[in-house]
Amino acid sequence: MTLPHFAYFEGQIVPYSKAKVGVMNHTLNYGTGAFGGLRAYWNNEREQLYLFRPIDHFKRFAKSARLLRAELEIDPEKLRDIAIELLRSEGYREDSYIRPLLYNDDEIIGVRLHDLHPRITMFSIPFTRYVERDDAAHVTISSWRRIDDNAIPARGKLTGAYLNSAYIKTTAVLSGFDEALVLTAEGHIVEGSAENVFMVRDGILITPPVYDNILEGITRRTIMTLARDELGIEVIERKIDRTEVTICDEFFMTGTAALVTAVTRVDHQAIGSGTMGPITRELRELYDDVVRGKQDSYMHWNAPVYVKESLPAN
């Protein structure tokens, strides 16, 4: 993976090699950090890079920080401007990924969340596919369970919590699968290792509710809006039983990194026809148009990086 040339660190854009913390850093030792993930998409016809839903992403970033008893000193609009400046510094003319990170710069021994000193850093890299076979992913049901809100808040992007995702992903990939589906302690399917999930049954789009230990995904919310408002599809939030995946018509996963990833097999059994379904395909194409600034009615979600267009109000 290509390293960035620049990073936002200690209040300014600096060469990436200058953005460093000590090995005694509290977040490095105890996982007491929060992060976000944004994508920017290149539109070749307009020669423009669009940062997708930055204000929504940075609002969630602030909420993740609050789960760690930390308050961001920079508001979402300023964080958006920093992200744009960072992308301009890199000069990307391709799809990219932006990672804001809250970390505690204390160099102490002692696990806690109080009396720490949070800081913000940010970097960006070129980025294409997260799941290589995103048009026909083969997944397994993981033996690992999704973290519970009463153990570690699942709705926040907290660095230490992603050890759960790492176990899920590595076990699946080393077993020959592209991804895994994860169950709650009660046995309901709720997520992939780092994706929200959707199921299509009889023309209805179904996704687990936010109180079922899922990340409150921005891509998830985008897909629900597009399905309802553009395709006229009914969307229901409810629990999903394990066996429903094998009898549903279509299944897909969503995320900032994963985009809309079609799932066509689960544990060596075909889902629906065994190929990407029509609703999944239509939502993939529509989402791709929206994030690249090709749908005028959703341009307010896109922040142009290069100075040709004005920033949206939100």
C-alpha positions in Angstrom: 0.0 0.0 0.0 1.3 3.5 -0.9 2.2 5.6 2.1 0.8 9.2 2.2 3.0 12.2 1.6 1.3 14.3 4.2 -0.7 14.1 7.4 -2.6 16.5 9.6 -0.7 16.4 12.9 -0.5 18.8 15.9 -2.6 21.4 14.2 -1.0 21.5 10.8 -0.3 19.7 7.5 3.2 18.1 7.8 5.2 15.5 5.9 3.9 12.1 6.8 7.3 11.1 8.2 6.9 13.8 10.9 3.6 12.6 12.3 4.9 10.3 15.1 4.0 9.3 18.6 6.1 7.5 21.2 5.8 3.8 21.9 4.5 4.6 25.4 1.5 6.3 23.8 -1.7 5.5 25.7 -3.8 4.8 22.7 -1.1 2.5 21.2 -0.9 0.6 24.4 -4.6 0.4 25.4 -6.7 1.0 22.2 -8.2 4.2 23.6 -8.8 5.9 20.3 -11.6 6.7 17.9 -11.4 6.9 14.1 -13.4 7.6 11.0 -13.3 6.6 7.4 -14.2 8.8 4.5 -14.0 8.2 0.7 -13.3 10.7 -2.0 -14.3 9.8 -5.6 -12.8 10.9 -8.8 -15.1 12.2 -11.6 -13.1 12.1 -14.8 -15.6 14.1 -16.9 -15.6 17.0 -14.5 -11.9 16.5 -13.4 -13.1 16.8 -9.8 -12.6 14.8 -6.6 -15.7 14.6 -4.4 -15.5 14.0 -0.7 -18.7 12.1 0.2 -20.8 13.2 3.2 -17.9 14.7 5.2 -20.1 16.5 7.7 -22.0 13.3 8.5 -18.8 11.4 8.9 -17.2 14.0 11.2 -20.3 14.2 13.3 -20.1 10.5 13.9 -16.4 10.9 14.6 -17.3 13.4 17.3 -19.8 10.9 18.8 -17.3 8.1 18.8 -14.9 10.4 20.7 -17.6 11.2 23.2 -18.0 7.5 23.9 -14.3 7.7 25.1 -15.1 10.7 27.3 -13.3 13.0 24.8 -14.6 16.2 23.2 -13.3 17.3 19.8 -11.9 20.8 19.8 -12.5 21.1 16.1 -16.1 21.2 14.6 -17.2 19.0 11.7 -17.0 21.9 9.2 -13.3 22.6 10.1 -12.5 18.9 10.0 -14.0 18.8 6.5 -11.8 21.7 5.4 -8.7 20.0 6.9 -9.6 16.8 4.9 -10.0 18.8 1.7 -6.7 20.6 2.3 -5.0 17.2 2.9 -6.4 15.8 -0.3 -5.3 18.9 -2.3 -1.8 18.5 -0.8 -1.7 15.0 -2.1 -3.0 16.0 -5.4 -5.0 12.8 -5.9 -6.8 12.4 -9.2 -8.2 9.0 -8.2 -10.5 7.4 -5.6 -9.0 8.0 -2.2 -9.6 7.1 1.5 -9.3 9.6 4.4 -8.7 8.4 8.0 -9.2 10.9 10.9 -8.0 9.5 14.2 -8.4 10.7 17.7 -5.6 9.5 20.0 -4.5 10.3 23.5 -1.0 11.6 23.5 -0.4 10.8 27.2 2.7 8.6 27.7 1.6 6.8 30.9 0.9 3.3 32.2 -2.6 2.8 33.5 -5.8 1.8 31.7 -8.5 4.5 31.9 -10.5 7.0 29.9 -10.5 10.0 32.3 -7.8 12.6 32.7 -6.3 12.0 29.2 -5.4 14.5 26.5 -7.0 13.7 23.1 -5.4 14.9 19.9 -6.5 14.6 16.3 -4.5 13.4 13.3 -5.6 12.6 9.7 -4.1 11.1 6.6 -5.3 10.0 3.2 -4.3 7.3 0.6 -5.4 6.1 -2.8 -8.0 3.4 -2.4 -10.0 1.2 -4.7 -11.5 -2.2 -3.6 -11.8 -3.4 0.0 -13.3 -6.8 -0.9 -11.6 -8.0 -4.0 -14.7 -10.0 -5.3 -17.1 -7.2 -4.4 -19.5 -8.3 -7.2 -19.7 -12.0 -6.0 -18.4 -12.4 -2.5 -18.4 -15.8 -0.8 -18.9 -15.4 2.9 -19.1 -17.7 6.0 -20.9 -17.4 9.3 -18.3 -16.5 11.8 -17.8 -18.4 15.0 -16.8 -15.1 16.6 -19.7 -13.0 18.0 -20.3 -9.3 17.5 -19.3 -7.2 20.5 -22.2 -6.2 22.8 -23.0 -2.6 23.6 -22.7 -3.4 27.3 -19.2 -4.6 26.8 -17.7 -2.2 24.2 -20.0 0.3 22.4 -20.6 -1.2 18.9 -22.0 2.0 17.5 -18.7 3.8 17.8 -15.6 3.4 15.7 -13.2 2.7 18.6 -9.8 1.5 17.8 -9.7 -1.2 20.5 -13.1 -2.6 19.5 -11.8 -3.5 16.0 -9.8 -6.4 17.4 -13.2 -8.2 17.2 -13.4 -7.4 13.5 -9.8 -8.5 13.0 -10.5 -12.0 14.5 -13.6 -12.3 12.3 -11.9 -11.2 9.1 -8.7 -13.2 9.5 -10.5 -16.4 10.4 -12.7 -16.1 7.3 -9.9 -15.2 4.9 -7.5 -17.9 6.1 -10.4 -20.4 5.6 -10.8 -19.4 2.0 -13.7 -16.9 2.2 -13.9 -13.3 1.1 -15.7 -12.1 4.3 -17.8 -13.3 7.2 -21.2 -12.6 8.6 -21.4 -12.1 12.4 -24.0 -13.1 14.9 -25.1 -11.5 18.1 -25.1 -13.6 21.3 -28.8 -14.3 20.5 -27.9 -15.7 17.1 -29.1 -12.9 14.8 -27.0 -11.8 11.8 -26.0 -8.2 12.3 -22.9 -7.3 10.3 -19.8 -8.3 8.3 -16.4 -7.9 9.8 -16.6 -4.2 9.1 -19.8 -3.8 7.0 -23.5 -3.3 7.5 -25.7 -5.9 5.9 -28.9 -5.9 3.8 -31.2 -8.7 2.7 -33.8 -8.7 0.0 -36.9 -10.9 0.4 -39.9 -10.6 -1.9 -38.9 -7.2 -3.1 -38.4 -5.8 0.4 -35.1 -4.5 1.7 -34.3 -5.6 5.2 -31.5 -4.5 7.5 -30.8 -5.0 11.2 -31.8 -2.2 13.6 -29.3 0.2 15.1 -30.0 -1.3 18.6 -28.8 -4.7 17.5 -25.1 -3.9 18.2 -24.3 -2.5 14.7 -22.3 0.5 13.6 -24.6 3.3 12.6 -23.3 3.3 9.1 -23.4 6.3 6.8 -23.3 4.2 3.7 -26.1 2.1 5.2 -28.2 5.2 5.7 -27.4 6.4 2.2 -28.5 3.1 0.7 -31.8 3.2 2.7 -32.5 6.6 1.3 -31.7 5.7 -2.3 -33.8 2.5 -2.1 -36.8 4.3 -0.7 -36.7 7.6 -2.6 -35.2 6.6 -6.0 -36.2 3.0 -6.4 -39.5 3.0 -4.5 -38.4 -0.1 -2.4 -39.8 -0.6 1.1 -37.1 -0.7 3.7 -37.6 -2.5 7.0 -35.3 -2.5 10.0 -35.6 -5.8 11.9 -33.6 -8.7 13.3 -32.4 -11.2 10.7 -32.3 -14.9 11.5 -29.3 -17.0 10.4 -31.4 -19.3 8.2 -32.9 -16.4 6.3 -29.7 -15.7 4.5 -29.9 -19.1 2.7 -33.5 -18.5 1.5 -33.4 -14.8 0.7 -33.4 -13.5 -2.8 -30.4 -11.2 -2.5 -27.8 -10.2 0.1 -25.2 -7.4 0.2 -22.9 -5.6 2.5 -22.3 -1.8 2.7 -19.6 0.4 4.1 -17.4 3.4 3.3 -14.6 1.0 2.3 -16.7 -1.9 1.1 -19.2 0.4 -0.9 -22.0 -2.0 -2.0 -20.6 -5.6 -2.0 -22.8 -8.3 -3.4 -22.8 -11.6 -1.5 -23.7 -14.5 -3.7 -22.7 -17.5 -1.5 -22.7 -18.2 2.2 -20.9 -21.3 3.5 -20.8 -22.9 0.0 -24.6 -22.4 -0.6 -25.8 -20.0 -3.3 -27.9 -17.0 -2.3 -30.8 -16.6 -4.7 -29.6 -17.3 -8.2 -26.0 -17.5 -7.1 -25.2 -14.2 -8.9 -25.7 -10.5 -8.1 -29.4 -9.7 -7.9 -31.1 -6.9 -9.8 -31.8 -4.7 -6.7 -28.2 -5.0 -5.5 -26.9 -4.2 -9.0 -29.2 -1.1 -9.3 -28.2 0.2 -5.9 -24.5 -0.3 -6.7 -24.8 1.7 -9.9 -26.9 4.4 -8.3 -24.5 4.7 -5.3 -21.6 5.0 -7.6 -23.3 7.8 -9.6 -24.2 9.7 -6.4 -20.7 9.6 -4.8 -19.1 10.8 -8.1 -21.4 13.8 -8.4 -23.5 12.4 -11.2 -26.8 12.8 -9.5 -27.8 16.5 -9.2 -30.4 15.9 -6.4 -27.7 14.5 -4.1 -24.9 17.0 -4.8 -25.3 18.4 -1.3 -23.7 15.2 0.0 -20.5 15.9 -2.1 -17.7 18.3 -1.2 -15.6 19.2 -4.2 -11.9 19.1 -3.4 -10.5 21.2 -6.2 -11.5 24.8 -6.5 -14.1 24.8 -9.2 -17.3 24.4 -7.3 -18.6 25.9 -4.0 -18.8 23.7 -0.9 -22.3 22.4 0.0 -24.1 23.8 3.1 -23.9 20.4 4.8 
